[in-house]
Amino acid sequence: MTLPRVLFMLLALISFSAVQADPVRLVFVGDVMLDDGPGRVIASGRDPLAPFAAQLRDADFTIGNLECPIATVGKPLDSKIFSFRADPGVVSLLKGRFDALAVANNHSGDYGKAAFLETLAHLDRAGIRHFGGGRDLAGAHAPLWIERRGLRIAVLAYNEFKPRSFEAGANWPGIAWSEDSQVVSDIRAARAAGADLVIPFMHWGWEREPEPSGRQRQLARTMIDAGADLVLGGHPHVTQGVEYYRGKLIVYSLGNFVFDGFDLPAEKRGWLLRLTLDRQGLVAWETLAAQMDEEGTPHPVPGALTPCGPVGADADVGECVNP
C-alpha cells in the first residue's frame, strides 16, 4: 500500500472518529433568584439547590439564568417595583452546580453598575463563567464557548424586557440587549469563529402568559434562519410552548427555577431542560418538572408529564413521564 493511500485512510479514520464522537450533554434551567425567600433559606444554613443537585451535575455543562446581582454595594432603583440583591455567600452554593450563568435579564442591574461588576467578580473568583453581560458592549455580546469532545458550542444571551438602561455600552458595563440586527450578526460571527452549534438563550416575553407572543415567535424564527441550532428562553415566570421550526427546537420559556413570591400554580412550576448534542445538532431532549415551595426551593416531581420528543423535520413535541 502506497504512503499517500495510508495517509488518506488515516485522515478518513480521524474524520470518521470526529463525526462519531460521543455526544455532549447540556442542562439549562430558568430564573435563579437568590434574594428574599431563597436568600432566607440560605441564611438559615439550608440549600435551595440541594433537591436538584444530582440533576444539575448530570451533564457535561450546566447553565442557568442568574436573576439577581450578587453584591454588597449599590442602592435599589426607584423606578422598579421589585429589586433583588443576593449576599455573596450564595456563590458557594452555585459553585459545583453551575458551570456558567447568563446575566442578560431585567434584574442584573437592580443595584447599579458597581453591584453588577461585583457580581461578575464573585463569579470569576468562583470559576463560574458568565455571559450575556460584561464590562463593556463587546464583553456583553461575547459568546459563552463550550468545548467538549471536539464539539464547539457558542451560547449567546440577550434581554429584551425593560429597563434598557441596564444595556452595556462601548465603555461601560451592562447586559446584552436584544436588537434583531445585532443578534443575527452575533450568530453569524459565532459561526465564522468556528462554532459547530449556536444556541441563543433569551430573556423575553410577557410575564404570566402561558403562550409565547408573536414577537417571540418572529425572533425565534429569525435566529434559526440566521444559523441558530435551537432557541431557548425564559423570563415570563411560567413555562411556555415548545415547538420545532425547520426541524430546530424552540423552548420559549423554562419558567422559574429558584424563586418565591408567586401565587399562581403555573408560576411555581418550571422545567430543567436536558439536551444531547453532536456535530449535526440536537440528538435528544427532555424536560424535568421543578416544583417550587413557598420559600422558592425547587423539588423534582416524579410522575409529572413534561415536554420531550424526537428531533428532525417531521418531529412532533410529545410528553414524557418524569422519573
matplotlib code that plots the C-alpha trace (Angstrom):
import matplotlib.pyplot as plt

x = [0.0, 1.4, 2.2, -0.4, -3.1, -2.1, -2.2, -5.6, -7.0, -5.7, -7.2, -10.5, -10.4, -9.7, -12.6, -15.0, -14.0, -14.6, -18.1, -18.8, -17.5, -19.6, -22.4, -22.3, -25.0, -26.1, -28.5, -30.4, -32.6, -34.6, -34.6, -32.4, -33.2, -31.3, -32.7, -35.9, -37.2, -34.3, -31.9, -33.5, -33.2, -29.5, -29.0, -30.6, -28.0, -30.1, -29.5, -32.3, -30.4, -29.9, -33.1, -31.8, -28.1, -27.9, -29.7, -27.6, -24.4, -25.7, -24.3, -21.1, -22.1, -24.9, -26.3, -28.9, -30.1, -28.9, -31.9, -30.2, -26.9, -24.7, -23.2, -22.9, -22.8, -25.4, -28.9, -32.2, -33.5, -36.5, -38.1, -38.5, -41.2, -39.0, -35.3, -33.1, -29.6, -28.2, -25.5, -22.1, -22.3, -24.6, -21.7, -20.5, -23.8, -23.7, -20.2, -20.2, -23.8, -23.4, -20.6, -22.0, -24.7, -26.5, -26.8, -28.8, -32.0, -34.1, -32.7, -28.9, -28.7, -31.2, -28.5, -26.5, -23.3, -21.0, -23.1, -23.2, -19.4, -19.1, -21.4, -19.1, -16.1, -17.7, -18.5, -15.0, -13.4, -15.6, -14.7, -18.3, -18.4, -20.9, -22.3, -24.9, -23.3, -19.9, -17.7, -18.4, -20.5, -18.0, -17.9, -21.7, -22.1, -19.2, -20.4, -20.1, -17.8, -18.3, -15.7, -16.2, -15.1, -14.2, -17.5, -17.5, -20.8, -21.5, -24.2, -25.5, -27.8, -29.9, -32.5, -35.4, -37.5, -37.3, -35.3, -33.0, -30.9, -29.1, -27.6, -23.8, -22.1, -18.8, -17.1, -19.5, -20.7, -24.1, -26.1, -26.6, -29.8, -31.9, -31.7, -32.6, -29.8, -27.2, -28.5, -28.3, -24.8, -23.6, -25.0, -23.2, -20.0, -20.0, -20.4, -17.5, -15.4, -15.8, -18.9, -20.4, -23.6, -25.1, -27.7, -29.4, -30.7, -33.3, -34.9, -38.1, -41.9, -44.7, -45.0, -47.5, -48.5, -48.7, -48.2, -45.3, -46.1, -45.9, -42.7, -41.1, -42.1, -40.9, -37.5, -37.0, -37.5, -35.2, -32.5, -32.9, -32.9, -29.6, -28.0, -29.1, -29.4, -32.0, -33.5, -34.2, -35.8, -37.1, -38.4, -42.3, -42.2, -44.2, -43.3, -44.4, -44.8, -42.3, -42.2, -40.0, -39.2, -37.3, -36.5, -34.9, -36.2, -37.6, -38.3, -39.9, -39.7, -38.2, -40.1, -38.8, -36.3, -35.4, -37.9, -40.5, -43.3, -45.7, -49.3, -50.4, -49.7, -48.1, -45.6, -44.4, -43.6, -40.5, -38.5, -35.0, -34.0, -31.6, -30.0, -27.9, -25.9, -23.5, -21.9, -25.1, -27.2, -29.7, -29.8, -32.3, -34.0, -36.3, -37.6, -38.0, -40.5, -39.3, -42.0, -41.1, -42.3, -43.3, -39.7, -38.7, -36.9, -37.5, -38.3, -38.4, -41.9, -41.8, -44.6, -45.1, -45.7, -43.4, -42.4, -39.9, -39.6, -37.6, -35.8, -35.9, -38.0, -41.1, -40.8, -43.7, -43.4, -44.7, -44.7, -42.5, -43.0, -40.6, -38.6]
y = [0.0, 3.4, 6.1, 8.5, 5.9, 5.1, 8.8, 9.1, 6.2, 7.6, 11.0, 9.4, 7.4, 10.5, 12.4, 9.5, 9.3, 13.1, 12.7, 9.7, 11.3, 10.8, 13.4, 16.3, 16.7, 20.2, 21.2, 24.5, 26.0, 29.2, 32.0, 31.6, 34.3, 34.1, 37.0, 37.1, 33.6, 31.7, 34.1, 33.5, 29.7, 30.1, 32.4, 29.7, 27.2, 25.3, 24.9, 25.6, 23.8, 20.6, 18.8, 19.1, 18.7, 15.4, 16.6, 19.7, 17.8, 15.0, 16.8, 17.9, 21.6, 23.2, 26.7, 28.9, 32.5, 34.5, 36.7, 39.0, 40.7, 39.2, 42.1, 44.3, 47.7, 49.8, 51.1, 49.8, 51.7, 54.0, 53.1, 49.4, 47.7, 44.7, 44.9, 41.9, 41.6, 38.4, 38.0, 37.0, 33.9, 32.3, 31.8, 28.8, 27.1, 28.0, 26.6, 23.0, 23.2, 25.7, 25.9, 29.2, 31.7, 34.1, 37.7, 39.1, 39.9, 42.7, 42.3, 42.2, 46.0, 46.3, 47.8, 49.7, 49.2, 48.8, 45.9, 44.4, 44.5, 43.0, 40.1, 39.3, 39.4, 37.0, 34.6, 34.9, 34.1, 31.0, 29.8, 30.2, 31.6, 34.4, 35.6, 38.0, 40.8, 42.2, 45.1, 46.7, 46.1, 43.7, 41.6, 41.6, 40.2, 37.7, 34.1, 31.5, 28.9, 25.3, 22.9, 19.2, 16.1, 18.1, 19.9, 23.8, 25.3, 29.0, 30.1, 33.7, 35.6, 38.7, 40.6, 42.5, 43.3, 46.8, 48.6, 49.1, 51.3, 48.1, 47.8, 47.7, 50.5, 50.9, 51.9, 51.0, 47.7, 46.1, 43.4, 42.5, 44.0, 42.0, 44.1, 41.9, 43.0, 42.6, 39.2, 38.0, 39.5, 37.7, 34.3, 34.7, 35.8, 32.8, 30.5, 32.3, 31.9, 28.1, 27.3, 23.9, 24.8, 28.1, 28.4, 31.8, 31.9, 34.7, 36.7, 37.8, 37.6, 38.9, 37.8, 35.1, 34.4, 30.7, 31.1, 32.8, 36.2, 36.9, 38.8, 35.7, 33.5, 36.0, 36.4, 32.7, 32.1, 34.9, 33.5, 30.0, 31.4, 33.2, 29.9, 29.1, 25.4, 25.7, 28.6, 28.7, 31.3, 32.5, 35.5, 35.1, 33.3, 30.4, 27.7, 28.4, 26.5, 24.2, 23.7, 23.0, 25.4, 24.0, 21.0, 23.1, 23.1, 26.2, 26.2, 29.6, 29.7, 27.4, 29.3, 29.8, 27.5, 29.1, 31.9, 32.8, 35.3, 33.9, 32.8, 31.1, 27.3, 27.9, 30.3, 27.7, 25.1, 25.3, 23.0, 21.7, 21.0, 18.3, 18.4, 15.8, 17.3, 16.2, 17.9, 17.5, 19.3, 18.1, 14.3, 14.2, 16.4, 16.2, 18.4, 17.7, 19.4, 21.6, 22.5, 25.5, 25.5, 28.7, 29.5, 29.3, 25.9, 23.7, 20.0, 17.2, 15.9, 12.1, 11.1, 14.6, 14.8, 17.4, 18.1, 15.9, 14.4, 13.1, 15.5, 16.1, 18.0, 15.9, 15.5, 16.4, 17.5, 14.9, 14.3, 12.2, 10.9, 12.3, 9.7]
z = [0.0, -1.0, 1.5, 0.1, 0.4, 4.0, 4.8, 3.1, 5.1, 8.4, 7.7, 6.8, 10.0, 12.1, 10.3, 10.9, 14.6, 15.0, 13.5, 15.6, 18.8, 21.9, 22.2, 24.7, 27.3, 28.4, 31.2, 31.2, 33.9, 34.1, 36.6, 39.7, 42.2, 45.5, 47.5, 49.5, 50.3, 48.8, 50.5, 53.9, 53.2, 52.6, 55.6, 57.8, 56.7, 54.1, 50.4, 47.9, 45.1, 47.1, 45.8, 42.2, 43.0, 41.1, 38.1, 37.8, 37.7, 35.4, 32.4, 30.7, 31.2, 33.3, 32.6, 34.4, 34.4, 37.4, 38.1, 40.7, 41.3, 44.0, 45.8, 48.9, 47.2, 45.5, 46.0, 44.5, 41.6, 42.4, 39.0, 39.8, 41.8, 42.6, 43.1, 44.1, 45.6, 46.9, 49.6, 48.3, 50.4, 47.9, 45.5, 47.4, 46.6, 42.9, 42.6, 41.6, 40.4, 37.5, 35.0, 33.6, 34.3, 32.0, 33.3, 30.4, 32.3, 33.7, 37.3, 36.8, 37.1, 40.1, 42.3, 39.7, 37.7, 40.8, 42.1, 38.6, 38.4, 41.8, 40.7, 37.8, 40.1, 42.5, 39.7, 38.3, 41.6, 41.9, 38.4, 37.2, 33.7, 32.8, 29.5, 28.2, 30.1, 30.7, 31.5, 28.1, 25.0, 23.4, 26.5, 26.9, 23.4, 23.5, 23.3, 26.0, 24.4, 25.4, 24.0, 24.8, 22.9, 19.8, 19.7, 19.9, 21.1, 21.2, 23.6, 23.4, 25.8, 25.4, 27.3, 25.8, 28.8, 30.3, 31.6, 28.7, 30.9, 32.0, 28.5, 28.2, 26.2, 24.4, 27.7, 30.5, 31.9, 31.5, 29.7, 26.0, 24.7, 22.1, 18.9, 15.9, 13.7, 16.4, 17.4, 13.8, 13.5, 16.6, 15.5, 12.1, 13.9, 16.1, 13.1, 11.4, 14.6, 14.3, 16.3, 15.4, 17.1, 18.2, 21.0, 21.8, 25.4, 25.5, 28.3, 26.6, 26.5, 28.8, 32.4, 33.3, 29.7, 29.0, 25.3, 23.5, 21.9, 18.2, 18.9, 20.5, 17.6, 15.0, 16.7, 17.2, 13.5, 12.6, 14.8, 13.3, 9.8, 10.7, 11.7, 15.3, 16.0, 18.7, 20.7, 24.5, 26.6, 30.0, 31.9, 31.9, 35.3, 33.7, 31.2, 27.6, 24.4, 22.8, 19.1, 16.0, 13.2, 10.2, 12.3, 15.1, 18.7, 20.3, 24.1, 24.7, 28.5, 31.1, 33.8, 37.3, 38.9, 42.3, 43.1, 45.6, 46.0, 43.4, 43.9, 40.6, 40.4, 36.9, 38.4, 40.9, 38.2, 36.0, 33.8, 33.9, 30.2, 29.2, 25.7, 24.0, 21.1, 18.4, 15.4, 13.4, 16.1, 18.6, 19.2, 22.1, 24.6, 27.6, 30.4, 34.1, 36.3, 39.1, 41.7, 43.9, 47.5, 49.4, 50.1, 46.4, 46.7, 43.7, 44.1, 41.5, 40.6, 39.9, 37.5, 36.1, 32.3, 30.6, 27.0, 25.2, 21.8, 18.9, 16.6, 12.8, 10.3, 10.8, 14.6, 17.0, 20.6, 23.0, 26.7, 28.9, 32.4, 34.9, 36.7]

ax = plt.figure().add_subplot(projection="3d")
ax.plot(x, y, z, "-o")
ax.set_aspect("equal")
plt.show()
